[in-house]
Amino acid sequence: MNKIKAAVIGATGAVGQVFMWRLANHPWFEVEYITASAARVNHLYGSTVHWLLPFEMPSSIRGRVIDEFSIETMKERGVKIVFSALPANVAAEAEPLLRDNGFFVFSNASAMRYYDDVPILIPETNIETLSLIEQQGYPEKGFVVTNANCVTAGLAMSIAPFKKYGIKEIAVCSYQSVSGAGYPGLSSFDITDNCIPFIKGEEEKIEKEIKKILSIDPLVDVYCVRVPVMFGHLEAVWLTLEEELSLEQVKDEWDNFKEASHLPSTPINPVLYSAVDAFPQQKHAFWGEPQGMVVYTGRLKKRANKIGFVLLVNNLVKGAAGGSIQNAEAFVEKYKLLEN
Ligand SMILES: NC(=O)c1ccc[n+]([C@@H]2O[C@H](COP(=O)([O-])OP(=O)(O)OC[C@H]3O[C@@H](n4cnc5c(N)ncnc54)[C@H](OP(=O)(O)O)[C@@H]3O)[C@@H](O)[C@H]2O)c1
């Protein structure tokens, strides 16, 4: 099978590294082109990157050369899909340009998330919104598909099965790891032995995005807290439904929550509940198959029509690059790109 050629832009950042790791042996995509900031052009990836992931860098990516950002060269080298891990302000210029030049852009940046014709896609929860790319002009033109903010990704996955019971209110408090702020992120003076109960713009994003992704309009109350751990975001959630469910019904809904098409990046059980005490924890962030793609739930409680639970999402994998790759897989499958 001929793999589809892809570019990773922002390949040296926290999210970019996950793209490089997850794409190193991908069955459908091969990385043809990688970029970072201008100072790294022509440097070898393995020598210039500050590798953050808790396992070794794949040997096949060490010797890759960082390319200069050039639309023309990307076209000449046959790139079709662009995975974007750029900061929002840089993405705001680069992503429309890439789209206008016919590329299929899968982005982690918030720059274009709130455009009416740009989906915030999570294949398990709102696959129908992928067809918005046709409003952007596909197949004649390129498009941008975004994925959710990392906290929203975990929240949407864990509450999507309950949409049919009527979601009236969502109250959530997040405990977010430092990798969520990118590299180098926060000063060690600020975050060592400390929690910071404010992450600029984050609470607003979660409220806006959960409503767009699930097409619901509940009351949403959010507190976001930065905590001194490296990977994974925990969230303590209270969900108020129109109907009262038993704890068994809640567990069954998570057990039966599947994504229909079995994409390479979709776990068999995308939301896994465990009744084990004190689970989940951030030290489990890279558990699961594919690693980091499972959303874990635990600490289940109920009070009348409210259900309470704790979830863990890997902010860099399911909440970022892994989710983006899964979105590209959903696109390739729906529009049968591998068969053309
Ligand atoms: N971290 C998360 O958990 C997470 C989750 C979901 C979404 N996101 C979003 O994903 C994007 C990437 O986040 P991150 O955490 O990976 O950030 P990061 O660690 O700061 O990485 C940013 C990347 O963009 C490159 N870059 C920066 N300025 C550039 C410029 N002017 N021109 C070209 N390249 C430039 C950097 O290259 P250098 O290394 O050379 O500076 C690096 O490769 C952001 O939009 C973020 O909001 C992040």
Ligand as a Chemical Component Dictionary entry (heavy atoms), coordinates in Angstrom:
data_LIG
# 
_chem_comp.id                   LIG 
_chem_comp.type                 NON-POLYMER 
_chem_comp.pdbx_formal_charge   0 
_chem_comp.three_letter_code    LIG 
# 
loop_
_chem_comp_atom.comp_id 
_chem_comp_atom.atom_id 
_chem_comp_atom.alt_atom_id 
_chem_comp_atom.type_symbol 
_chem_comp_atom.charge 
_chem_comp_atom.model_Cartn_x 
_chem_comp_atom.model_Cartn_y 
_chem_comp_atom.model_Cartn_z 
_chem_comp_atom.pdbx_ordinal 
LIG N1  N1  N 0  0.666  20.696 25.163 1  
LIG C1  C1  C 0  -0.572 20.222 25.148 2  
LIG O1  O1  O 0  -0.970 19.411 26.018 3  
LIG C2  C2  C 0  -1.537 20.634 24.072 4  
LIG C3  C3  C 0  -2.757 19.966 23.998 5  
LIG C4  C4  C 0  -3.680 20.330 22.989 6  
LIG C5  C5  C 0  -3.354 21.347 22.102 7  
LIG N2  N2  N 1  -2.149 22.001 22.221 8  
LIG C6  C6  C 0  -1.844 23.035 21.219 9  
LIG O2  O2  O 0  -0.900 22.472 20.320 10 
LIG C7  C7  C 0  0.002  23.502 19.840 11 
LIG C8  C8  C 0  1.438  23.073 20.169 12 
LIG O3  O3  O 0  1.570  22.986 21.596 13 
LIG P1  P1  P 0  2.926  22.516 22.297 14 
LIG O4  O4  O 0  2.542  22.309 23.703 15 
LIG O5  O5  O -1 3.558  21.419 21.520 16 
LIG O6  O6  O 0  3.815  23.852 22.145 17 
LIG P2  P2  P 0  5.408  23.984 22.161 18 
LIG O7  O7  O 0  6.003  22.909 23.008 19 
LIG O8  O8  O 0  5.675  25.403 22.508 20 
LIG O9  O9  O 0  5.835  23.728 20.619 21 
LIG C9  C9  C 0  5.595  24.669 19.600 22 
LIG C10 C10 C 0  6.206  24.206 18.293 23 
LIG O10 O10 O 0  6.015  25.229 17.311 24 
LIG C11 C11 C 0  7.301  25.694 16.845 25 
LIG N3  N3  N 0  7.253  27.146 16.656 26 
LIG C12 C12 C 0  7.164  28.096 17.621 27 
LIG N4  N4  N 0  7.158  29.318 17.062 28 
LIG C13 C13 C 0  7.270  29.138 15.725 29 
LIG C14 C14 C 0  7.331  30.018 14.602 30 
LIG N5  N5  N 0  7.252  31.364 14.754 31 
LIG N6  N6  N 0  7.447  29.480 13.367 32 
LIG C15 C15 C 0  7.508  28.140 13.194 33 
LIG N7  N7  N 0  7.465  27.251 14.203 34 
LIG C16 C16 C 0  7.329  27.750 15.462 35 
LIG C17 C17 C 0  8.277  25.300 17.920 36 
LIG O11 O11 O 0  9.578  25.193 17.357 37 
LIG P3  P3  P 0  10.910 25.377 18.281 38 
LIG O12 O12 O 0  10.999 24.134 19.124 39 
LIG O13 O13 O 0  11.992 25.484 17.293 40 
LIG O14 O14 O 0  10.671 26.621 19.101 41 
LIG C18 C18 C 0  7.708  23.949 18.361 42 
LIG O15 O15 O 0  8.059  22.951 17.409 43 
LIG C19 C19 C 0  -0.443 24.796 20.532 44 
LIG O16 O16 O 0  -1.295 25.504 19.671 45 
LIG C20 C20 C 0  -1.192 24.295 21.774 46 
LIG O17 O17 O 0  -2.126 25.203 22.254 47 
LIG C21 C21 C 0  -1.238 21.654 23.165 48 
# 
loop_
_chem_comp_bond.comp_id 
_chem_comp_bond.atom_id_1 
_chem_comp_bond.atom_id_2 
_chem_comp_bond.value_order 
_chem_comp_bond.pdbx_ordinal 
LIG N1  C1  SING 1  
LIG C1  O1  DOUB 2  
LIG C1  C2  SING 3  
LIG C2  C3  SING 4  
LIG C2  C21 DOUB 5  
LIG C3  C4  DOUB 6  
LIG C4  C5  SING 7  
LIG C5  N2  DOUB 8  
LIG N2  C6  SING 9  
LIG N2  C21 SING 10 
LIG C6  O2  SING 11 
LIG C6  C20 SING 12 
LIG O2  C7  SING 13 
LIG C7  C8  SING 14 
LIG C7  C19 SING 15 
LIG C8  O3  SING 16 
LIG O3  P1  SING 17 
LIG P1  O4  DOUB 18 
LIG P1  O5  SING 19 
LIG P1  O6  SING 20 
LIG O6  P2  SING 21 
LIG P2  O7  DOUB 22 
LIG P2  O8  SING 23 
LIG P2  O9  SING 24 
LIG O9  C9  SING 25 
LIG C9  C10 SING 26 
LIG C10 O10 SING 27 
LIG C10 C18 SING 28 
LIG O10 C11 SING 29 
LIG C11 N3  SING 30 
LIG C11 C17 SING 31 
LIG N3  C12 SING 32 
LIG N3  C16 SING 33 
LIG C12 N4  DOUB 34 
LIG N4  C13 SING 35 
LIG C13 C14 SING 36 
LIG C13 C16 DOUB 37 
LIG C14 N5  SING 38 
LIG C14 N6  DOUB 39 
LIG N6  C15 SING 40 
LIG C15 N7  DOUB 41 
LIG N7  C16 SING 42 
LIG C17 O11 SING 43 
LIG C17 C18 SING 44 
LIG O11 P3  SING 45 
LIG P3  O12 DOUB 46 
LIG P3  O13 SING 47 
LIG P3  O14 SING 48 
LIG C18 O15 SING 49 
LIG C19 O16 SING 50 
LIG C19 C20 SING 51 
LIG C20 O17 SING 52 
# 
